[in-house]
Amino acid sequence: MKRLSPAPLLLLSVAMAFAKVKDSNMTVDAPIDEPDVSPPDINATADVDGGSSTSLEPSTFPSFQDTSTATPSSDVASSTPSFVPSNTPTSTSTTNSSRTPSHAPSSHPTKRPIKATPRPTYSTLPLQSINILVLTDVHSWVQGHGSHEPNLNADYGDVLSFYQRLHSKITSAAIQEDGSTPDLYFVMNGDFVHGTILGDDPPRYLSGIVERMPYDVVTIGNHELLSLETVKLLREAGGLVDSWGESLVTSNVRVKDDSGDGGGLVPMGSNYRFLNGNQGTVLAFGFLFNMGSEAVVTVETVQDVIQQPWFTSLFASPRPTDFDAILVLAHMDVQDDLILLLHTTFRELCGDSMVIQFITGHTHTRSYNDLDEYASSFEAGRYLDTVGFVSFDPRKGNFEHVFVDANKASIAQSLGMGIEEYPTQDGKELTEYIARTLNHAGANEILGCAPNRFRVEGYLNETDSLLRLYMEEVMPSTFLHQSSTGGSYYEHVFMQRLDWFVRYDLFEGVVTLNDVAGVVPEDDTIVSISYSIHGKDILELMDVWNNQSLMLGNTTNVVGIATEDSVGLQNPHSAIENTTKYKLYSLANTASSLLDIMADLGITTSTASSAQSHSDKSMRSMWVDFVRDNWPYDGNDCKCL
């Protein structure tokens, strides 16, 4: 999915609508959000009928509260901005969702923290015949969240230790009723790039870290398929595709065959994998949502794949290879229509009692859904805030799930070990390797000292809003003012869509290059759209662009306008004069959309549509310059904090 960035000053409609949940079997824990905003409410878990949930609790947690009013996702959000949050605290309750996320490039729904029930007490993991440890949507946060969020202090080294200790615990004792040994599988459900400096395209710093995780099944997310450079890196000799081998399962992702045997399309990994364990054979798939042309490779639709001979032959009678359960890594919402389609298809092919476990992702929630007595769907957070755990009996179902908070205390407690006791040698070495890699990548370079925390979820009338900081200060001071020097005739204006352009909070205290990368994980350059455009045309362009977003079903998309004087944030029409001419800028990723709308509206542009002039500024470079120029660091960490 393409992200858009920089734009201070004016913001048109901030249509905040939230997905409401209905299905009595569905639970959502933490924010419904793709991906990608402020930290989830890790202080609470929610669970409704069928299937138990345990969330393991560290010693201290911040408090996150949703003060928004939910509206059904089918409703089109009002174009009237809602800038002021309610001051009335909401009660902690569980709601259930019947929404169907859209996966069009510009129509991913933005969702907010769902109200949740109080956290249950600690317990060790509910081990059964088949047990699965889950990571999804880590987005390169392999180092954990550090001093900014000590409640999320586990890194990939801790997760590796977690897996190794749990594996030893399971295999060292026969704990089944029949005396047999349970199975443990370790899976990763895609979107491991874009989030920190390690996840930049192509993710050269990340590969050496990720390949040390002994996954049994891996699939690909949409973010890995947005850049041709990233795909090439993954597929190069000795790269991650080679390292994962048969563990990489991409049932509907196709790439060009480089073997010289005709040059057709082949699976990026394998179409499926059989996991042969002590408790039977599990047939594993890996599906990505119907991503379409946004991907730089071919993503076949799920509807087409389930009709293909390789798929249907797996279920022929008699089966060529027998299996006892089905595991589906699905990079899509916990109850996406495609999940329901796959579930129905498996039921038609295998009957009502085949056990099916869906491991979902993409929407960055902690979610669980019982599809029927023998099938469930489970999603385990984002940004390494959660290590997911599911277990089931391949004969009975009896699904259990746990959201393990990604901190050392939770991991230790879930293993029944001490914090100093559980790290393995491999885990310690991986932690050290991550630290060295971050240093080598320049992630720890200090840029400045933030006066307070700026929140992605902050409302535009709040002083700690990251969006407001960007609109009112970062863009005007680092680009618009500088671009207008040297005798420029027209006032400069910047326009962009603001959904997804910032991804994570900027924390109080020392600000590093990696902190800025967390705010802007996908960089983009600024381009000139028109050297001479009337204000009335800018306002019409803004309105049409915003309405297009709403018509796509994107209830929270907004269009922002930034001007040099940093005024009119809540009312762009008061800051743009109809008859005044301006020089208009946007981002490279959105330039074509703007030019198409301008052509439809008959607005002429003085810039060639095929080659907009690029500036030397990018979203990330603006943030770096702003922090350095406005929040200087004097070398005293304590004073900074």
Residue pairs with C-beta under 8 A, 6 or more apart in sequence:
1 34
1 105
1 108
1 222
1 223
1 226
1 294
1 500
2 105
2 106
2 226
2 294
2 522
2 589
2 590
3 500
3 501
3 503
3 521
3 522
3 524
3 589
4 496
4 497
4 498
4 499
4 500
4 501
4 524
4 587
4 589
4 590
5 496
5 501
5 502
5 520
5 523
5 524
5 587
5 619
6 470
6 474
6 475
6 479
6 494
6 496
6 501
6 526
6 562
6 587
6 617
6 619
6 622
7 470
7 471
7 475
7 494
7 495
7 496
7 498
7 501
7 560
7 561
7 562
8 470
8 471
8 472
8 473
8 474
8 475
8 476
8 480
8 494
8 562
8 563
8 566
9 471
9 472
9 475
9 476
9 494
9 560
9 561
9 562
9 563
9 564
9 565
9 566
9 567
9 568
9 569
9 572
9 575
10 471
10 560
10 561
10 562
10 563
10 568
10 569
10 571
10 572
10 575
10 576
11 81
11 460
11 467
11 471
11 498
11 558
11 559
11 560
11 561
11 569
11 570
11 572
12 81
12 542
12 543
12 546
12 558
12 559
12 560
12 561
12 572
13 78
13 79
13 80
13 81
13 546
13 558
13 559
14 81
14 82
14 83
14 460
14 556
14 558
15 77
15 78
15 79
15 80
15 81
15 82
15 550
15 555
15 556
15 557
15 558
16 68
16 77
16 82
16 112
16 556
17 71
17 73
17 75
17 77
17 78
17 555
17 556
18 32
18 68
18 69
18 70
18 71
18 111
18 112
19 32
19 70
19 72
19 73
19 97
19 99
19 109
19 111
20 70
20 71
20 72
20 73
20 95
20 97
20 98
20 99
21 28
21 95
21 96
21 97
21 98
21 99
21 114
22 96
22 97
22 98
23 96
23 97
23 98
23 335
23 369
24 48
24 49
24 96
25 48
25 49
25 50
25 96
25 369
25 370
25 371
26 48
26 96
26 97
26 98
26 334
26 335
26 367
26 368
26 369
26 370
27 46
27 47
27 48
27 53
27 94
27 96
27 367
27 368
27 369
28 46
28 94
28 95
28 96
28 97
28 114
28 334
28 365
28 366
28 367
29 40
29 41
29 44
29 45
29 46
29 47
29 53
29 55
29 114
29 116
29 365
29 366
29 367
29 368
29 403
30 40
30 41
30 42
30 44
30 113
30 114
30 116
30 365
30 366
30 381
30 385
31 37
31 38
31 40
31 41
31 66
31 111
31 112
31 113
31 114
31 364
31 365
32 97
32 109
32 111
32 112
32 113
32 114
32 363
32 364
32 365
32 367
33 110
33 111
33 112
33 363
33 364
33 365
34 108
34 109
34 110
34 111
34 362
34 363
34 364
34 500
35 108
35 137
35 139
35 191
35 362
35 363
35 364
35 382
35 500
35 503
36 139
36 364
36 382
36 500
36 503
36 504
37 110
37 456
37 457
37 503
37 504
38 64
38 455
38 456
38 457
38 504
38 505
39 62
39 64
39 145
39 149
39 152
39 383
39 385
39 504
39 505
40 64
40 113
40 364
40 365
40 366
40 381
40 382
40 385
40 386
41 64
41 65
41 66
41 113
41 114
41 116
42 55
42 61
42 64
42 151
42 152
42 385
42 386
42 405
43 61
43 62
43 63
43 64
43 116
43 119
44 55
44 92
44 116
44 117
44 118
44 119
45 53
45 54
45 55
45 116
45 117
45 119
45 120
45 366
45 403
46 53
46 94
46 114
46 116
46 117
47 53
47 94
47 117
47 368
48 94
48 96
49 370
50 370
50 373
50 376
50 399
51 368
51 370
51 376
51 399
51 400
51 401
52 126
52 400
52 401
53 120
53 368
53 401
53 402
53 403
54 120
54 122
54 123
54 126
54 402
54 403
55 119
55 120
55 402
55 403
55 404
55 405
56 122
56 123
56 402
56 403
56 404
56 405
56 409
56 410
56 411
56 413
56 414
57 119
57 121
57 122
57 405
57 409
57 410
57 413
58 151
58 405
58 407
58 408
58 409
58 410
59 409
60 150
60 151
61 151
61 405
62 149
62 151
64 113
65 89
65 90
65 113
66 90
66 112
66 113
66 114
66 115
67 85
67 86
67 87
67 88
67 89
67 90
68 85
68 86
68 112
69 86
70 95
71 77
71 555
72 99
73 97
73 99
73 100
73 109
73 553
73 555
74 99
75 555
76 550
76 551
76 553
76 555
77 550
77 555
77 556
79 546
79 547
79 550
81 460
81 570
83 459
83 460
83 461
83 570
84 459
84 461
85 459
85 462
90 115
91 115
92 115
92 116
92 117
92 118
93 115
93 116
93 117
94 114
94 115
94 116
94 117
95 114
95 115
97 335
98 335
99 109
99 333
100 333
100 335
100 336
100 337
101 108
101 109
101 332
101 333
101 336
101 362
101 363
102 108
102 109
102 552
102 553
102 554
103 289
103 290
103 291
103 292
103 332
104 292
104 552
105 292
105 294
106 497
106 549
106 552
106 554
106 557
107 549
107 552
107 553
107 554
108 499
108 500
108 554
109 553
109 554
109 555
109 556
110 499
110 500
110 554
110 555
110 556
110 557
111 363
111 365
112 457
114 365
122 413
124 413
124 414
124 415
124 416
125 131
125 166
125 389
125 391
125 402
125 414
125 415
126 391
126 400
126 402
127 170
127 175
127 182
127 391
128 182
128 391
128 392
128 393
128 398
128 400
129 176
129 182
129 183
129 279
129 280
129 391
129 392
129 393
129 394
129 395
130 182
130 183
130 185
130 277
130 279
130 280
130 282
130 325
130 391
130 392
130 393
130 394
131 166
131 170
131 182
131 183
131 184
131 185
131 389
131 390
131 391
132 184
132 185
132 186
132 187
132 327
132 357
132 359
132 388
132 389
132 390
132 391
133 162
133 163
133 166
133 184
133 185
133 186
133 187
133 387
133 388
133 389
134 187
134 188
134 189
134 359
134 378
134 380
134 387
134 388
134 389
134 390
135 159
135 187
135 188
135 189
135 213
135 380
135 384
135 387
135 388
136 188
136 189
136 190
136 191
136 331
136 359
136 360
136 361
136 379
136 380
136 381
136 382
136 388
137 189
137 190
137 191
137 221
137 361
137 362
137 364
137 381
137 382
137 383
138 188
138 191
138 192
138 195
138 382
138 383
138 384
139 191
139 192
139 193
139 194
139 195
139 196
139 199
139 223
139 382
139 383
139 521
140 192
140 193
140 194
140 195
140 196
140 198
140 199
140 203
140 206
140 521
141 195
141 196
141 383
141 384
142 155
142 156
142 196
142 198
142 206
142 209
142 210
142 384
142 434
143 155
143 156
143 196
143 198
143 434
143 435
143 438
144 152
144 153
144 154
144 155
144 158
144 384
144 406
145 152
145 153
145 383
145 384
145 385
146 153
148 507
148 515
150 407
151 405
151 407
152 384
152 385
152 405
152 406
152 407
153 406
153 407
153 408
154 162
154 384
154 387
154 406
154 407
154 408
154 410
154 411
155 384
155 430
155 431
155 434
156 209
156 212
156 213
156 384
156 430
156 431
156 434
157 423
157 427
157 428
157 429
157 430
157 431
157 432
157 433
157 434
158 406
158 408
158 411
158 423
158 427
158 431
159 213
159 384
159 387
159 406
159 411
159 427
160 212
160 213
160 214
160 424
160 426
160 427
160 430
161 411
161 422
161 423
161 424
161 426
161 427
161 428
162 387
162 404
162 411
162 414
162 415
162 422
162 427
163 184
163 186
163 213
163 214
164 424
164 426
164 427
165 415
165 417
165 422
165 424
166 184
166 415
167 184
169 415
170 181
170 182
170 183
170 184
171 181
171 184
173 181
174 180
174 181
175 181
175 182
176 182
176 279
180 278
180 279
181 278
182 278
182 279
183 275
183 277
183 278
183 279
183 282
185 216
185 217
185 275
185 277
185 282
185 327
186 213
186 214
186 215
186 216
187 215
187 216
187 217
187 218
187 327
187 329
187 359
188 213
188 215
188 217
188 218
188 219
189 219
189 221
189 329
189 330
189 331
189 359
189 360
189 361
190 218
190 219
190 220
190 221
190 222
190 223
190 224
190 288
190 329
190 331
190 361
190 362
191 221
191 222
191 223
191 224
191 331
191 361
191 362
192 199
192 203
192 206
192 210
192 221
192 223
192 224
193 199
193 200
193 201
193 203
193 206
193 223
193 224
193 230
194 200
194 201
194 223
194 226
194 521
194 522
195 383
195 503
195 504
195 518
195 521
196 443
196 514
196 517
196 518
196 521
197 205
197 438
197 441
197 442
197 443
197 513
197 514
197 517
198 205
198 206
198 209
198 437
198 438
198 441
198 443
199 206
199 521
200 517
200 521
200 523
201 226
201 227
201 229
201 230
202 227
202 229
202 230
202 232
202 233
203 230
203 233
204 233
205 437
205 440
205 441
207 233
207 234
207 239
207 240
208 433
208 437
209 430
209 433
209 434
209 437
210 240
211 240
211 243
211 244
212 426
212 430
212 433
215 244
215 247
216 247
216 275
217 247
217 249
217 273
217 275
217 284
217 286
217 327
217 329
218 244
218 247
218 248
218 249
218 269
218 286
218 329
219 248
219 249
219 250
219 269
219 286
219 287
219 288
219 329
219 331
220 248
220 250
220 253
220 268
220 269
220 286
220 288
220 331
221 288
221 331
221 361
221 362
222 288
222 289
222 291
222 294
222 295
222 331
222 362
224 230
224 231
224 234
225 231
225 253
225 288
225 291
225 294
225 295
225 296
225 297
225 299
226 294
226 295
226 296
227 296
228 296
231 255
231 296
231 297
233 239
233 240
234 240
234 241
235 241
235 255
235 258
235 268
240 248
241 248
241 268
241 269
244 269
246 269
246 270
246 273
247 269
247 273
248 268
248 269
248 270
248 286
249 269
249 270
249 271
249 272
249 273
249 284
249 285
249 286
249 329
250 267
250 268
250 269
250 270
250 271
250 286
250 288
251 267
251 271
251 272
251 285
251 286
251 287
251 305
251 311
252 287
252 288
252 299
252 300
252 301
252 302
252 304
252 305
253 267
253 268
253 269
253 288
253 295
253 297
253 298
253 299
253 300
254 265
254 266
254 267
254 268
254 297
254 298
254 299
254 300
255 265
255 266
255 267
255 268
255 297
255 298
256 263
256 264
256 265
256 266
257 263
257 264
257 265
257 266
265 298
268 297
269 286
271 285
271 310
271 311
272 283
272 284
272 285
272 314
273 283
273 284
274 281
274 282
274 283
274 284
274 321
274 323
275 281
275 282
275 283
275 284
275 327
279 324
279 394
280 323
280 324
280 325
280 394
281 321
281 322
281 323
281 324
281 325
282 323
282 324
282 325
282 326
282 327
282 394
283 314
283 321
283 323
283 325
283 326
283 327
284 326
284 327
284 328
284 329
285 326
285 327
285 328
285 329
285 330
286 328
286 329
286 330
287 302
287 305
287 328
287 329
287 330
287 331
287 332
287 338
287 342
288 299
288 331
288 332
289 302
289 330
289 331
289 332
289 336
289 338
289 362
290 299
290 301
290 302
290 303
290 338
291 299
292 299
302 338
302 341
302 342
303 341
305 311
306 312
306 341
306 342
306 345
312 349
313 320
314 320
314 321
315 349
315 350
324 355
324 394
324 395
325 354
325 355
325 356
325 357
325 392
325 394
326 346
326 350
326 354
326 355
326 356
326 357
327 356
327 357
327 359
328 342
328 356
328 357
328 358
328 359
329 359
330 336
330 338
330 339
330 342
330 358
330 359
330 360
330 361
331 360
331 361
331 362
332 338
332 339
332 360
332 361
332 362
332 363
333 339
333 360
333 362
333 363
333 367
333 379
334 358
334 360
334 363
334 365
334 367
334 368
334 369
334 377
334 378
334 379
335 369
335 377
336 360
339 358
339 360
339 371
339 377
340 371
342 358
343 356
343 358
343 371
343 372
343 375
346 354
346 356
346 375
347 354
347 372
347 375
352 372
352 374
353 374
354 374
355 374
355 375
355 392
355 393
355 394
355 395
355 396
355 397
356 371
356 374
356 375
356 376
357 375
357 376
357 378
357 390
357 392
357 399
358 371
358 375
358 376
358 377
358 378
359 378
359 379
359 380
359 388
359 390
360 367
360 377
360 378
360 379
361 379
361 380
363 379
364 381
364 382
364 383
365 379
365 381
365 382
366 379
366 380
366 381
366 386
366 403
367 377
367 378
367 379
368 376
368 377
368 378
368 379
368 401
369 376
369 377
369 378
370 376
370 399
371 377
373 397
374 397
375 397
376 390
376 392
376 397
376 399
376 401
378 388
378 390
378 401
379 388
380 386
380 387
380 388
380 403
381 388
381 403
381 406
383 504
384 406
385 405
385 406
386 403
386 404
386 405
386 406
387 404
387 406
387 411
388 401
388 402
388 403
388 404
389 401
389 402
389 403
389 404
389 414
390 399
390 400
390 401
390 402
391 399
391 400
391 401
392 398
392 399
392 400
402 414
404 410
404 411
404 414
408 419
409 419
411 422
412 418
412 419
412 421
412 422
415 422
423 431
438 444
438 514
442 513
443 512
443 513
443 514
443 517
444 512
444 513
444 514
445 512
445 513
446 510
446 511
446 512
446 633
447 511
447 512
447 513
447 515
447 516
447 624
447 627
447 628
447 633
448 510
448 511
448 627
448 628
448 630
448 631
448 632
448 633
449 509
449 510
449 511
449 631
449 632
449 633
449 634
449 640
450 506
450 507
450 508
450 509
450 510
450 511
450 627
450 631
451 508
451 631
452 464
452 508
453 464
453 505
453 506
453 507
453 508
454 464
454 465
454 466
454 469
454 505
454 506
455 462
455 464
455 465
455 466
455 505
456 466
456 467
456 502
456 503
456 504
456 505
458 464
458 465
458 466
458 467
458 468
459 465
460 467
460 468
460 471
460 569
460 570
461 468
461 570
462 468
466 502
466 505
466 506
466 519
467 498
467 502
468 569
469 506
470 502
471 560
471 562
471 566
471 569
472 566
472 569
473 566
473 626
473 630
474 622
474 623
474 626
475 494
475 562
475 622
476 562
476 563
476 564
476 565
476 566
477 626
477 629
477 630
478 617
478 622
478 625
478 626
478 629
479 494
479 526
479 585
479 615
479 617
479 622
480 492
480 493
480 494
480 562
480 563
480 564
481 564
483 492
483 583
483 585
483 615
484 491
484 492
484 564
488 583
490 531
490 532
490 581
490 582
490 583
491 563
491 564
491 580
491 582
491 583
492 563
492 564
492 582
492 583
492 585
493 538
493 561
493 562
493 563
493 576
493 582
493 583
493 584
493 585
494 526
494 561
494 562
494 563
494 584
494 585
494 586
495 529
495 538
495 541
495 542
495 545
495 559
495 560
495 561
495 562
495 584
495 585
495 586
495 594
496 559
496 560
496 586
496 587
496 590
497 545
497 549
497 557
497 558
497 559
497 560
497 590
498 557
498 558
498 559
498 560
499 549
499 554
499 556
499 557
499 558
501 520
501 619
502 519
502 520
503 518
503 519
503 520
503 521
504 518
504 519
504 521
505 519
506 515
506 516
506 518
506 519
507 515
508 641
509 637
509 640
509 641
510 633
510 637
510 640
510 641
511 627
511 631
511 633
513 624
516 620
516 623
516 624
516 627
517 620
519 623
520 619
520 620
520 623
523 618
523 619
523 620
523 621
524 587
524 588
524 589
524 618
524 619
525 587
525 588
525 614
525 615
525 617
525 618
526 585
526 586
526 587
526 588
526 614
526 615
526 617
526 618
527 585
527 586
527 587
527 588
527 591
527 612
527 613
527 614
527 615
528 583
528 584
528 585
528 607
528 612
528 613
528 614
528 615
529 584
529 585
529 586
529 591
529 594
529 595
529 598
529 605
529 607
529 612
530 583
530 584
530 598
530 605
530 606
530 607
531 583
531 606
531 607
532 581
532 582
532 583
532 606
533 581
533 582
533 583
533 584
533 603
533 605
534 578
534 579
534 580
534 581
534 582
535 576
535 577
535 578
535 579
535 580
535 581
535 582
536 578
536 579
537 598
537 601
537 603
538 561
538 576
538 582
538 584
539 572
539 573
539 576
539 578
540 601
540 603
541 594
541 597
541 598
541 601
541 603
542 559
542 561
542 572
544 597
544 600
544 601
545 559
545 593
545 594
545 597
546 557
546 558
546 559
548 597
549 557
549 558
549 559
550 557
561 572
561 575
561 576
563 575
563 576
565 575
567 574
567 575
568 574
568 575
568 576
576 582
585 615
586 594
587 619
588 612
588 614
591 612
595 605
595 609
595 612
598 604
598 605
599 609
607 613
633 640
634 640
